[in-house]
C-alpha cells in the first residue's frame, strides 16, 4: 500500500510539472519568422560598383593582401572612407571628369566651370582623378561602368565639354564687327581638327563665340577700366573700389545693426532711382522734342540691344530665332545666346491709331518693363519700353515724328 501511494504521488507531481511547463510555454511570445533572402530591386550605379568590388575581393580571398604604405598620422578608417567616397561617384560623373581633365588639363578650371551630380570641392575632385589614374581596383571598376553607358548619354556629356584655351584663342580671332555664319565656324573646324574636341559642331562654336563677344573677350575688344577719382559708373563699381581691409575692424553690434539698416534703405533707393531713369528719360525727350538720330523717313521704330539694332520698316514684323527652314524678320540669335527663344516668339504690330502692340506666340514669357506677357497674350509698347526675352534685353524706340504723321493721316481719314 505504501509503494502504491508513493507511485500515485509521483504521477501527480509529474502531471503538475508538465501542466506548469505547458502553461508557461503557452504564455511565451512566439518568435517572428523572417526570411534571409534579399529582396531583388534595381541597383543604382553606386551599388553596382560596391557590389562588384565585394565580389572581386571575395574571389581573391586566398591571395596575400598587400597593404598600402601609409603616411604617419593617417588612419585606415579615413582611407576606407575616401575609397567609398570615390566609388560613390556615378559613372556619368566619372566619364565627365575624365574627358574634362583630358580636354582642359586643369582641375581648377573643371572645379569652377562644371556642375557635377554631387557638390565636390577641389580637393575631392583631385582625389577622384588620382584614384581613377593610380588605383587599379577603382580604375578597373570605373572603366567597366563607363563602358556600360548609353551612347546618347555619352554624346550628351561630350557636348558639355569645356573649351580649352587653345580653342578660345582661335575663336577670339574672329572680329566682333563681323556677322559670321555657320560656314565660317565649319571652315574653322576643318582647318584645325586637332585643336577642337571631336564632338564640337559649328553650332557649338557659334554659341561660344557669341558668349565671348558678350563678355568682351575677343581680340579686337577691350574692357573699359574703372573710372579714376570720384566718378563711378554704378553701384557694383563703387563696391569694388571699397578696400576690404578697412572692413575687418571690430565694430559695435548696435552700430553695425544701424549701419546695416541704413545701407539697406540706401540700396533700395538706388534701385528705385535706376528703375525710374527710363521714365524720366521719356519725359525729358517729350519736353525737349529731341528725336533719336538713328531713324530715317522709312523707319517706324527700332529694337536696340547691346550688340545689334533692328529697324522696323513695316507695320508688322515677327521676331524669334531663324533656322534653315524658316526665316523671320528679327533674328534674336544675332544679339546673343538664343537657344531658349522660340522660332516664332512674337509679333510686333502697328495699329492705325499709332499704337504698337506685341503678341507673344512662343513658349516662354516676354517681359515688358518688368511685366510678364504670357503665351497667347499681347501688350502695348511705349517709347523706351524695356523688352526682355530669355535673358536678352532690348529697348523699343519709336520714331515720334513719323508716328505723329501717321496719327494725323488717320484722323483725317476718320473725319472724311
PEGI-V964870 format. One record per residue. N is the residue number from 0. SS is DSSP state (2 for helix, 1 for strand, 0 for the rest). OMEGA is omega as a letter, one per 20 degrees, with the letter a starting at -180 (none if undefined). D_LAST is the distance of its C-alpha to the last C-alpha in whole Angstrom. Layout:
n: [N:N]
ss: [SS:SS]
omega: [OMEGA:OMEGA]
d_last: [D_LAST:D_LAST]
//
This chain:
n: [0:1:2:3:4:5:6:7:8:9:10:11:12:13:14:15:16:17:18:19:20:21:22:23:24:25:26:27:28:29:30:31:32:33:34:35:36:37:38:39:40:41:42:43:44:45:46:47:48:49:50:51:52:53:54:55:56:57:58:59:60:61:62:63:64:65:66:67:68:69:70:71:72:73:74:75:76:77:78:79:80:81:82:83:84:85:86:87:88:89:90:91:92:93:94:95:96:97:98:99:100:101:102:103:104:105:106:107:108:109:110:111:112:113:114:115:116:117:118:119:120:121:122:123:124:125:126:127:128:129:130:131:132:133:134:135:136:137:138:139:140:141:142:143:144:145:146:147:148:149:150:151:152:153:154:155:156:157:158:159:160:161:162:163:164:165:166:167:168:169:170:171:172:173:174:175:176:177:178:179:180:181:182:183:184:185:186:187:188:189:190:191:192:193:194:195:196:197:198:199:200:201:202:203:204:205:206:207:208:209:210:211:212:213:214:215:216:217:218:219:220:221:222:223:224:225:226:227:228:229:230:231:232:233:234:235:236:237:238:239:240:241:242:243:244:245:246:247:248:249:250:251:252:253:254:255:256:257:258:259:260:261:262:263:264:265:266:267:268:269:270:271:272:273:274:275:276:277:278:279:280:281:282:283:284:285:286:287:288:289:290:291:292:293:294:295:296:297:298:299:300:301:302:303:304:305:306:307:308:309:310:311:312:313:314:315:316:317:318:319:320:321:322:323:324:325:326:327:328:329:330:331:332:333:334:335:336:337:338:339:340:341:342:343:344:345:346:347:348:349:350:351:352:353:354:355:356:357:358:359:360:361:362:363:364:365:366:367:368:369:370:371:372:373:374:375:376:377:378:379:380:381:382:383:384:385:386:387:388:389:390:391:392:393:394:395:396:397:398:399:400:401:402:403:404:405:406:407:408:409:410:411:412:413:414:415]
ss: [0:2:2:2:2:2:2:2:2:2:2:2:2:2:2:2:2:2:2:2:2:2:2:2:2:2:2:0:0:0:0:0:0:0:0:0:0:0:0:0:0:0:0:0:2:2:2:2:2:2:2:2:2:2:2:2:2:2:2:0:0:0:0:0:0:0:0:0:0:0:0:0:0:0:0:2:2:2:2:2:2:2:2:2:2:2:2:2:0:0:2:2:2:2:2:2:2:2:2:2:2:2:2:2:0:0:2:2:2:2:2:2:2:0:0:0:0:0:0:0:0:2:2:2:2:2:2:2:2:2:2:2:2:2:0:2:2:2:2:2:2:2:2:2:2:2:2:0:0:0:2:2:2:2:2:2:2:2:2:0:0:0:0:0:2:2:2:2:2:2:2:2:0:0:0:0:0:0:0:0:0:2:2:2:2:2:2:2:2:2:2:0:0:0:0:0:0:0:0:0:0:2:2:2:2:2:2:2:2:2:2:2:2:2:0:0:0:0:0:0:0:0:0:0:0:0:0:0:0:0:0:0:0:0:2:2:2:2:2:2:2:0:0:2:2:2:2:2:0:0:0:0:2:2:2:2:2:2:2:2:2:2:2:2:2:2:2:2:2:2:2:2:2:2:2:2:2:2:2:2:2:2:2:2:2:2:2:2:0:0:0:0:0:0:0:0:0:0:0:0:1:1:1:1:0:0:0:0:1:1:1:1:0:0:0:1:1:1:1:1:0:0:0:0:0:0:0:0:0:1:1:2:2:2:0:0:0:0:0:0:0:0:0:1:1:1:1:1:1:1:0:0:0:0:0:1:1:1:1:1:0:0:0:0:0:1:1:1:0:0:1:1:1:0:0:0:0:1:1:1:1:0:0:0:1:1:1:1:1:0:0:1:1:1:1:1:1:1:0:2:2:2:2:2:2:2:2:2:2:2:2:2:2:2:2:0]
omega: [a:r:r:r:r:r:r:r:r:r:r:r:r:r:r:a:r:r:r:r:r:a:r:r:r:a:a:r:a:r:r:r:r:a:r:r:r:r:a:r:a:a:r:a:a:a:r:a:a:a:r:r:r:r:a:r:r:a:a:a:a:a:r:a:r:a:r:r:a:r:r:r:r:a:r:r:r:r:r:r:r:a:r:r:r:a:a:r:a:a:a:r:r:r:r:r:a:a:r:r:r:a:a:a:a:a:r:r:r:a:a:a:a:r:r:r:r:r:a:r:r:r:r:r:r:r:r:r:r:r:r:a:a:r:a:a:a:r:a:a:r:r:r:r:a:r:a:r:r:r:r:r:r:r:r:r:a:r:a:a:r:r:r:a:r:r:r:r:r:r:a:r:r:a:a:a:r:r:a:r:a:a:r:r:r:r:r:r:a:a:a:a:a:a:a:r:a:a:a:r:r:r:r:r:a:r:a:r:r:r:r:r:a:a:r:a:r:a:a:r:r:r:a:r:r:r:r:r:a:a:a:a:a:a:a:r:r:r:r:a:a:r:a:a:a:a:a:r:r:a:r:a:r:r:r:r:r:r:r:r:r:r:r:r:a:r:r:r:r:r:r:r:r:r:a:a:r:r:r:r:r:r:r:r:r:a:a:a:a:r:a:a:a:a:r:a:a:a:r:a:a:r:a:r:r:a:a:r:a:r:r:a:r:a:a:r:r:r:a:a:a:r:r:a:a:r:a:a:a:r:a:r:r:a:a:r:a:a:r:a:r:r:r:a:a:r:r:a:r:r:a:r:r:r:r:r:r:r:a:r:r:a:a:r:r:a:r:a:r:a:a:r:a:a:a:r:r:a:a:r:r:r:a:r:a:a:a:a:r:r:r:a:r:r:a:a:a:r:a:a:a:r:r:r:r:r:r:r:r:r:r:r:r:r:r:none]
d_last: [147:146:145:143:141:140:139:137:136:134:132:131:130:128:126:125:124:122:120:119:118:116:115:114:112:110:109:108:104:104:102:99:99:96:96:96:94:90:87:85:82:80:81:78:79:81:83:84:85:87:89:89:91:93:94:95:97:99:100:101:103:107:106:107:104:103:102:99:101:99:99:100:99:97:97:97:95:92:92:92:89:87:88:87:83:83:84:81:78:77:77:73:74:77:75:72:75:77:74:72:76:76:73:73:76:76:76:74:71:71:72:69:66:67:67:70:70:72:72:75:76:77:81:80:78:81:84:82:82:85:86:84:86:90:90:92:91:88:87:88:86:83:83:84:81:78:79:78:75:72:71:67:68:70:67:65:67:68:64:64:67:66:66:69:69:69:66:64:65:64:61:61:61:58:55:52:50:50:49:52:51:54:55:56:58:60:61:62:64:66:67:69:70:73:71:68:69:69:66:64:61:58:56:58:58:55:54:57:56:53:55:57:54:52:55:56:59:58:61:58:57:58:58:57:60:60:59:63:63:61:58:57:54:54:56:57:59:60:62:64:65:67:70:72:75:74:73:76:78:79:77:77:76:74:73:71:70:68:67:65:63:62:61:59:57:57:56:53:52:52:50:47:47:46:44:42:42:38:37:38:37:33:33:35:33:30:32:33:30:32:31:33:34:34:30:29:26:26:27:25:28:32:34:37:41:44:45:42:38:36:32:29:27:25:23:26:30:33:36:39:43:43:46:47:45:42:40:37:35:36:40:42:45:45:45:48:50:47:49:48:44:43:42:39:38:35:31:29:25:22:19:15:16:18:21:24:26:30:31:35:37:40:43:44:41:39:39:36:38:41:39:40:37:39:39:36:34:31:30:28:29:29:30:33:34:37:37:41:42:45:47:44:42:39:36:33:31:27:26:24:23:21:20:18:17:15:14:12:11:10:9:6:5:5:4:0]
//
